[in-house]
């Protein structure tokens, strides 16, 4: 499968890949280069407030399991 580098360094991900991975507009990716290759890894970014809530829940769970 080929992709072409466009203006402003944009690359279009083929529709078959978007469908296969369930990607949506606004999804974010970690861009990694290794041995002359480019890897796009989908990531989930959570707001800081959400992370703090999860940390509190995890701390509570640890307390109840002791």
N, C-alpha and C positions, 0 to 999 in steps of 0.2 A: 504494500500500500504506500503510495507516495503522497507527500504533503509539500506545499511550497511556501517559502518565507515571503510574506507580503510587506506592504508599507508598514512602517512603525513596528517592525519585528513581529508581526502577527502570523500565526500558523493556524489553519483550520483543522480541527480534529475530525476525521472522517465520521459520517453519520453512523456507520455500522459500529464503530468503537464507542461513540456516545450512547447508542442504544444498548450495546452489550454491557457497558459499565453503569448504565442508569444515570448518566451525568445530566446536570441541569444548568441553565444559565446562572451564573454567579458562583458556581463551584470554584474552589481554589485548589491549587496544586503546588507541591514542593517541586522545584526544578533542580535536578541533580545532574551533574556531568561526571562521567567516568570513562576513561580510556577513549575519549573522542566521541562518546555517545551522549545523547540528551535523554533523560528519563523524567517524565511527568508523573508524579505520584499524587493522586487525589488525597486531600486532607480535610478534616473537619475543624473549623475554628469556632470556639465557644467564647461568648462574652465573659469578661472577668467575673462578673457577678454570678454567672452560672457555675463557674469553676469554684468559687467560694462556697456556694450552696452544696456542691458535690463534696467538697473537702469536709464541711461540717457533718454531712450525712455519714461519710466514711469514718470520721472521728467518733461519732455516736455509735456506729456499728461496732467499732473496735472495743468501746467501753462495755457494750452489752455482751460481747463474746468472751470477756475475761472471766 
